[in-house]
Amino acid sequence: MDATNSSCVLLLNLPPGALGGIDLLSFTTTPKFKGIKSLPRGWHFVFTSSTSDLSVRHGSWFQVKGPKDGHPEIFIKKWDASNEELIDETDPAEILRWRANLGSIWKEGLSPYRQSASDSSTVKEEKMVWKKLTEHITPSLLSRIIGNGPHKCQWSLTSASSAPQDLEHIPGLSSNEAVTELRKELTFPPIDLKRTWPEGATGRERTAAARDHTWALNDLIEHHCRGGDANELLGEMQFCFLMVLSLNNYSCLEQWKRMLSLLFTCKEAVIEHSELFVDAIATLKRQLECSTEAAEGGLFDLRDEGGSLLKSLLHKFKLGLAELDGEEKEDVEAELEELERYLSVEHGWRLDNDFLRKGMLELEDGEQVEMEVLGFEEEDESGEYAPTVVDLTAEELASLMGGRVGQVDEYAKQRKPRIDKDHEHNYDEHDSDDTL
């Protein structure tokens, strides 16, 4: 294959020993390195950093459509040493110059997308894995999350890029860096699991919506997915995961967890959007299969002490499926069984009705031993099952009691705080049975 019929990406001016990567591959650059050739059609993500340690990483998405009219498709990036960032080459003269000189660097300056392997089936499998990991990503999705850069077909971000709700929580990001990274702001749809009901919902409706987040999911699809296409949620789930995997992006990790926390706390939505849940579970399984490298960096940790959120979500989701009726849930159950089988074999997880709880028990002589206890049931008032106190307004309390605001005010006056003289314990209105 020569320079006339193969797509490539140029990564110029990278210092020797810098971190480089494309898709699921990472490497250390050499003095002769100028980029990567023989790119297959489809989505690709290149990333780099001035060093191979935990410095800020810069990356860019682009889509290869293939050579046109006998000319290779070229994407040109360059390292700006003064600002230490990867930027697009926008100078038309420089772009023409590199196109004209592509043949001179093709053999020794450009590395193949996949090095030759004795087993060609392995190469094909690796390409298929990446294709599956990006199958729901679209140009409109990237433009919505990242915004358009100098080239509308390329989208750039860094490991410090953040959604506003996560910006102040990024570990190690100073206030000056935070201001700098605002220009690389990520736009994620709002997911607030503390408010999963519509405006004007009654107390009973709020309770139902807090237990089953179907309304919140439908509202997200209707108002934040282009054309009400639920597959955009899958694309965002894929985007967030890959940005954690390649860039160690904290904000994307938080959004990935928020999306899983929404999807797997829905019940009735499984019947309404069964295909979405089948694809979401299959996507999660593929992501977990690729998460070993990220786990080494501490972002994805599927050990018992690190996977409690995901394990709890899947456990509760499985219990919810058992309560549903309808043929629509059968495919979802089958896909969940595949995921459960993988988690059981690879990580020793169990998603049945019993949880394994570990802890240290101190004996009478002071010796401490690690104990394992089975039987963590949903009724246990701990963790996500702990009771929640909700402050109600007078209007909400009136609606709940079936009375008027004036009646509730009068009721509240009659229930002034009192003091038990025997125990000197203060009681207030939150001690009443009316508190939800």
C-alpha positions as CSV (number, residue, x, y, z in Angstrom):
1,M,0.0,0.0,0.0
2,D,1.4,3.4,-0.9
3,A,0.7,7.1,-0.2
4,T,-1.8,7.4,-3.0
5,N,-4.5,5.0,-1.7
6,S,-4.1,5.1,2.1
7,S,-5.4,7.5,4.7
8,C,-3.1,8.8,7.4
9,V,-2.8,11.2,10.4
10,L,0.3,13.3,10.9
11,L,1.4,14.1,14.4
12,L,4.2,16.6,13.9
13,N,6.8,18.2,16.2
14,L,6.3,15.6,19.0
15,P,9.4,15.4,21.2
16,P,11.2,12.0,21.4
17,G,9.9,9.9,24.3
18,A,6.5,11.6,24.3
19,L,3.3,9.6,24.8
20,G,1.4,8.9,21.6
21,G,-1.7,6.8,20.9
22,I,-4.5,6.0,18.6
23,D,-7.7,4.2,19.4
24,L,-6.8,1.3,21.8
25,L,-3.0,1.6,21.1
26,S,-0.4,3.7,22.9
27,F,3.3,4.0,22.3
28,T,6.4,6.1,22.9
29,T,7.5,8.3,20.1
30,T,11.0,8.2,18.4
31,P,12.9,11.1,16.6
32,K,11.7,9.8,13.2
33,F,8.0,9.5,14.1
34,K,5.7,11.7,12.0
35,G,2.4,9.9,12.3
36,I,0.3,6.8,11.5
37,K,-0.7,5.5,8.1
38,S,-3.0,2.8,6.7
39,L,-6.0,4.0,8.7
40,P,-9.2,1.9,8.2
41,R,-12.5,3.7,7.5
42,G,-14.4,4.9,10.5
43,W,-13.9,6.8,13.7
44,H,-10.4,7.3,15.2
45,F,-9.1,9.1,18.3
46,V,-5.4,10.2,18.5
47,F,-3.9,11.4,21.8
48,T,-0.6,12.6,23.0
49,S,1.3,14.1,25.9
50,S,4.8,15.6,26.2
51,T,5.8,12.9,28.6
52,S,4.6,9.3,29.3
53,D,3.7,10.1,32.9
54,L,0.4,11.6,34.3
55,S,0.7,15.0,32.6
56,V,-2.3,16.5,30.7
57,R,-3.1,14.5,27.6
58,H,-4.5,16.1,24.4
59,G,-6.6,14.2,21.9
60,S,-8.7,14.6,18.8
61,W,-11.5,12.7,17.1
62,F,-11.8,12.4,13.3
63,Q,-13.6,10.2,10.8
64,V,-11.8,8.5,7.9
65,K,-14.0,8.2,4.8
66,G,-11.3,6.9,2.5
67,P,-9.2,8.3,-0.4
68,K,-11.1,10.5,-2.9
69,D,-10.2,10.9,-6.6
70,G,-6.9,9.0,-6.0
71,H,-5.7,11.4,-3.3
72,P,-5.0,10.1,0.2
73,E,-7.1,11.5,3.1
74,I,-4.7,13.3,5.4
75,F,-5.3,14.7,8.9
76,I,-2.6,17.0,10.2
77,K,-1.9,17.7,13.9
78,K,1.1,19.4,15.4
79,W,2.5,19.8,18.9
80,D,2.7,23.4,20.1
81,A,5.7,23.3,22.5
82,S,5.1,26.8,23.8
83,N,1.6,26.0,25.1
84,E,2.2,22.2,25.4
85,E,-0.9,21.2,23.4
86,L,-1.9,19.3,20.3
87,I,-3.5,21.6,17.7
88,D,-4.8,21.4,14.1
89,E,-2.6,22.6,11.2
90,T,-4.7,25.3,9.7
91,D,-2.1,27.0,7.4
92,P,-3.2,26.2,3.8
93,A,0.5,26.5,2.6
94,E,1.7,24.0,5.2
95,I,-1.1,21.6,4.4
96,L,-0.1,21.6,0.7
97,R,3.5,21.2,1.6
98,W,3.0,18.1,3.7
99,R,0.7,16.6,1.0
100,A,3.4,17.1,-1.6
101,N,6.1,15.6,0.7
102,L,4.1,12.7,2.0
103,G,6.0,10.2,-0.1
104,S,9.3,11.1,1.5
105,I,8.1,10.2,5.0
106,W,5.8,7.4,4.1
107,K,8.2,4.5,4.6
108,E,10.2,5.5,7.7
109,G,8.3,8.4,9.2
110,L,4.8,6.9,9.4
111,S,4.0,3.8,11.5
112,P,1.2,1.4,10.3
113,Y,-2.1,1.5,12.1
114,R,-1.5,-2.1,13.1
115,Q,1.9,-3.7,13.1
116,S,2.2,-6.9,11.1
117,A,1.0,-9.9,13.1
118,S,1.5,-13.6,12.6
119,D,-2.2,-14.2,13.2
120,S,-4.2,-11.9,10.9
121,S,-7.4,-12.9,12.7
122,T,-6.1,-11.1,15.8
123,V,-5.7,-7.9,13.8
124,K,-9.2,-8.2,12.4
125,E,-10.6,-8.8,15.9
126,E,-8.9,-5.7,17.3
127,K,-10.3,-3.6,14.5
128,M,-13.8,-5.0,15.2
129,V,-13.5,-4.3,18.9
130,W,-12.8,-0.6,18.3
131,K,-15.6,-0.4,15.7
132,K,-18.1,-1.8,18.2
133,L,-16.9,0.6,20.9
134,T,-17.6,3.6,18.6
135,E,-20.7,2.4,16.6
136,H,-23.1,4.9,18.2
137,I,-20.8,8.0,18.0
138,T,-21.9,10.6,15.4
139,P,-20.6,14.0,14.2
140,S,-23.6,15.7,15.8
141,L,-22.9,14.0,19.1
142,L,-19.3,15.2,19.2
143,S,-20.3,18.7,18.1
144,R,-22.8,18.9,20.9
145,I,-20.4,17.6,23.6
146,I,-17.1,19.3,22.5
147,G,-18.1,22.0,20.0
148,N,-16.6,22.5,16.5
149,G,-13.0,23.3,16.1
150,P,-11.2,24.9,13.2
151,H,-12.1,21.9,11.1
152,K,-15.7,20.7,11.4
153,C,-14.7,17.1,10.8
154,Q,-12.3,17.1,13.8
155,W,-13.0,17.5,17.5
156,S,-10.4,18.1,20.2
157,L,-10.3,17.9,24.0
158,T,-7.9,17.2,26.9
159,S,-7.8,15.2,30.0
160,A,-8.6,18.4,31.9
161,S,-11.7,19.3,29.8
162,S,-14.7,19.3,32.0
163,A,-18.5,19.8,32.2
164,P,-19.3,22.7,34.5
165,Q,-20.8,20.5,37.2
166,D,-17.5,18.6,37.5
167,L,-15.0,21.4,37.1
168,E,-14.3,22.2,40.7
169,H,-14.0,18.5,41.6
170,I,-11.1,17.7,39.2
171,P,-8.2,16.5,41.4
172,G,-5.0,18.5,41.0
173,L,-6.6,21.2,38.8
174,S,-5.6,24.7,40.0
175,S,-7.9,27.6,39.7
176,N,-5.8,29.1,36.9
177,E,-5.9,25.9,35.0
178,A,-9.7,25.7,35.6
179,V,-10.1,29.1,33.9
180,T,-7.9,28.0,31.0
181,E,-9.9,24.8,30.5
182,L,-13.3,26.6,30.3
183,R,-12.6,27.1,26.6
184,K,-12.6,23.3,26.4
185,E,-15.9,22.9,28.3
186,L,-17.8,19.7,27.7
187,T,-21.6,19.8,27.3
188,F,-23.3,16.9,28.8
189,P,-27.1,16.5,29.2
190,P,-28.2,17.1,32.8
191,I,-28.6,14.0,34.9
192,D,-29.8,14.8,38.5
193,L,-30.8,11.6,40.3
194,K,-31.9,13.7,43.3
195,R,-34.8,15.1,41.2
196,T,-36.4,12.5,39.0
197,W,-39.9,13.8,38.8
198,P,-41.8,16.5,36.8
199,E,-42.8,19.9,38.0
200,G,-45.9,19.8,40.0
201,A,-45.6,16.2,41.0
202,T,-47.5,15.1,44.1
203,G,-45.8,13.4,47.0
204,R,-47.0,10.0,45.9
205,E,-45.8,10.7,42.3
206,R,-42.4,11.8,43.6
207,T,-42.0,8.7,45.7
208,A,-42.8,6.5,42.6
209,A,-40.4,8.5,40.4
210,A,-37.7,8.2,43.0
211,R,-38.0,4.4,43.0
212,D,-38.3,4.1,39.2
213,H,-36.4,6.7,37.1
214,T,-38.4,6.0,33.9
215,W,-39.7,9.6,33.8
216,A,-36.2,11.1,34.1
217,L,-34.9,8.8,31.3
218,N,-37.8,9.7,29.0
219,D,-37.4,13.4,29.7
220,L,-33.7,13.1,28.9
221,I,-34.4,11.4,25.6
222,E,-37.2,13.9,24.6
223,H,-35.3,17.1,25.4
224,H,-31.6,16.3,25.0
225,C,-31.3,13.7,22.3
226,R,-31.5,14.9,18.7
227,G,-34.9,13.9,17.3
228,G,-35.6,11.9,20.4
229,D,-33.1,9.2,19.3
230,A,-32.2,7.2,22.4
231,N,-29.1,5.8,20.6
232,E,-27.5,9.2,21.3
233,L,-27.3,8.1,25.0
234,L,-25.3,5.0,23.9
235,G,-23.0,7.2,21.9
236,E,-22.4,9.4,24.9
237,M,-21.8,6.4,27.0
238,Q,-19.2,5.2,24.5
239,F,-17.6,8.6,24.2
240,C,-17.2,9.0,28.0
241,F,-15.8,5.6,28.5
242,L,-13.1,6.0,25.7
243,M,-12.1,9.4,27.0
244,V,-11.5,7.8,30.4
245,L,-9.6,5.0,28.8
246,S,-7.3,7.2,26.7
247,L,-7.2,10.6,28.4
248,N,-8.0,9.7,32.1
249,N,-10.7,12.4,31.9
250,Y,-12.4,12.7,35.3
251,S,-15.5,14.5,34.1
252,C,-16.2,11.8,31.5
253,L,-15.9,9.2,34.2
254,E,-18.4,11.0,36.3
255,Q,-20.9,11.3,33.4
256,W,-20.4,7.7,32.6
257,K,-21.3,6.8,36.1
258,R,-24.3,9.1,36.1
259,M,-25.6,7.6,32.9
260,L,-25.3,4.0,34.3
261,S,-27.0,5.2,37.5
262,L,-29.9,6.5,35.5
263,L,-30.3,3.6,33.1
264,F,-30.1,0.8,35.7
265,T,-32.5,2.4,38.1
266,C,-35.3,2.4,35.6
267,K,-38.0,-0.3,35.6
268,E,-41.0,0.5,33.3
269,A,-38.6,2.0,30.7
270,V,-37.3,-1.5,30.1
271,I,-40.6,-2.3,28.4
272,E,-40.8,1.0,26.6
273,H,-37.1,1.0,25.4
274,S,-36.1,-2.6,25.4
275,E,-33.7,-2.2,22.5
276,L,-31.9,0.6,24.3
277,F,-31.4,-1.5,27.3
278,V,-30.2,-4.5,25.3
279,D,-27.6,-2.3,23.5
280,A,-26.6,-0.5,26.8
281,I,-25.9,-3.8,28.5
282,A,-23.9,-5.2,25.5
283,T,-22.0,-1.9,25.4
284,L,-21.2,-2.1,29.1
285,K,-19.9,-5.6,28.7
286,R,-17.6,-4.6,25.8
287,Q,-16.3,-1.7,27.9
288,L,-15.6,-3.7,30.9
289,E,-13.7,-6.2,28.8
290,C,-11.4,-3.3,27.7
291,S,-11.1,-1.7,31.1
292,T,-8.0,-3.5,32.4
293,E,-5.6,-0.8,31.3
294,A,-7.7,2.0,32.8
295,A,-8.0,0.0,36.0
296,E,-4.3,0.3,36.4
297,G,-4.6,4.0,36.6
298,G,-7.3,3.7,39.3
299,L,-10.2,5.0,37.2
300,F,-11.9,1.7,36.5
301,D,-11.6,-0.7,39.4
302,L,-13.7,-3.8,39.3
303,R,-12.4,-5.4,42.4
304,D,-14.9,-6.0,45.2
305,E,-13.9,-2.9,47.1
306,G,-13.9,-0.7,43.9
307,G,-16.9,-1.9,41.9
308,S,-19.6,-1.4,44.6
309,L,-21.6,1.2,42.6
310,L,-21.8,-0.9,39.4
311,K,-22.5,-4.1,41.3
312,S,-25.3,-2.5,43.3
313,L,-26.9,-1.0,40.2
314,L,-26.9,-4.3,38.3
315,H,-28.1,-6.2,41.4
316,K,-31.1,-3.8,41.8
317,F,-31.7,-3.8,38.0
318,K,-31.9,-7.6,38.0
319,L,-34.4,-7.5,40.8
320,G,-36.5,-5.0,39.0
321,L,-36.6,-7.1,35.8
322,A,-38.0,-10.0,37.8
323,E,-41.0,-7.9,38.7
324,L,-41.9,-6.9,35.1
325,D,-44.3,-8.7,32.8
326,G,-44.1,-8.7,29.0
327,E,-42.1,-10.3,26.2
328,E,-40.1,-7.1,25.7
329,K,-37.9,-7.9,28.8
330,E,-36.8,-11.3,27.5
331,D,-34.0,-10.0,25.3
332,V,-32.9,-7.6,28.1
333,E,-32.7,-10.5,30.5
334,A,-30.7,-12.6,28.1
335,E,-28.2,-9.8,27.6
336,L,-27.9,-9.3,31.3
337,E,-27.2,-13.0,31.8
338,E,-24.3,-12.7,29.3
339,L,-22.9,-9.8,31.3
340,E,-23.5,-11.6,34.6
341,R,-21.6,-14.6,33.3
342,Y,-18.7,-12.5,32.3
343,L,-18.5,-10.7,35.6
344,S,-18.8,-14.0,37.5
345,V,-15.9,-15.7,35.5
346,E,-13.6,-12.7,35.3
347,H,-14.3,-10.9,38.6
348,G,-16.2,-13.3,40.8
349,W,-19.2,-11.1,41.0
350,R,-22.7,-12.3,42.0
351,L,-25.8,-10.5,41.0
352,D,-28.4,-12.7,42.8
353,N,-30.4,-11.7,45.8
354,D,-27.5,-12.0,48.2
355,F,-24.6,-9.6,48.4
356,L,-21.2,-10.5,49.9
357,R,-20.3,-8.1,52.6
358,K,-16.7,-7.9,53.9
359,G,-15.4,-6.3,57.0
360,M,-13.0,-6.5,60.0
361,L,-14.3,-8.0,63.2
362,E,-12.5,-7.4,66.5
363,L,-12.5,-10.3,68.9
364,E,-12.6,-10.0,72.7
365,D,-8.8,-10.4,72.9
366,G,-8.3,-7.5,70.5
367,E,-7.4,-9.6,67.4
368,Q,-9.0,-8.5,64.2
369,V,-10.2,-11.0,61.5
370,E,-11.7,-10.4,58.1
371,M,-15.3,-11.7,57.9
372,E,-17.6,-12.3,55.0
373,V,-21.4,-12.1,55.5
374,L,-24.0,-13.2,53.0
375,G,-27.5,-11.8,53.0
376,F,-27.4,-8.1,52.0
377,E,-31.1,-7.7,51.2
378,E,-32.7,-4.6,49.6
379,E,-34.6,-4.1,52.9
380,D,-31.4,-3.4,54.7
381,E,-31.5,0.3,55.7
382,S,-27.9,1.1,54.6
383,G,-26.2,2.4,51.5
384,E,-28.6,3.2,48.7
385,Y,-31.5,1.7,50.7
386,A,-31.0,4.1,53.7
387,P,-34.2,6.2,54.4
388,T,-34.2,9.7,52.9
389,V,-35.7,12.8,54.5
390,V,-37.5,15.1,52.1
391,D,-38.5,18.6,53.2
392,L,-42.0,19.4,52.0
393,T,-43.5,22.9,51.4
394,A,-46.9,23.7,52.8
395,E,-48.4,23.2,49.4
396,E,-46.8,19.8,49.0
397,L,-47.9,18.7,52.5
398,A,-51.4,20.0,51.8
399,S,-51.5,17.9,48.6
400,L,-50.2,14.9,50.4
401,M,-52.8,15.2,53.2
402,G,-55.7,16.1,50.9
403,G,-56.3,19.4,52.6
404,R,-55.7,23.1,52.0
405,V,-52.7,25.2,52.8
406,G,-54.5,27.1,55.5
407,Q,-55.5,23.8,57.2
408,V,-51.9,22.7,57.1
409,D,-50.7,25.9,58.7
410,E,-53.2,25.5,61.5
411,Y,-52.0,21.9,61.9
412,A,-48.4,23.0,62.2
413,K,-49.3,25.7,64.8
414,Q,-50.9,23.0,67.0
415,R,-47.7,20.9,66.7
416,K,-45.2,23.3,68.3
417,P,-41.8,21.8,69.4
418,R,-42.1,20.4,72.9
419,I,-39.5,19.2,75.4
420,D,-39.6,15.9,77.2
421,K,-38.6,17.0,80.7
422,D,-37.6,13.5,81.7
423,H,-35.0,13.1,78.9
424,E,-34.4,16.7,77.9
425,H,-34.8,15.6,74.2
426,N,-35.8,18.1,71.6
427,Y,-38.5,17.1,69.1
428,D,-39.5,19.0,66.0
429,E,-41.8,18.6,63.1
430,H,-39.3,16.3,61.3
431,D,-40.1,13.6,64.0
432,S,-43.7,13.2,62.8
433,D,-44.9,10.4,60.6
434,D,-45.8,13.0,57.9
435,T,-42.1,13.3,56.9
436,L,-41.2,11.3,53.8
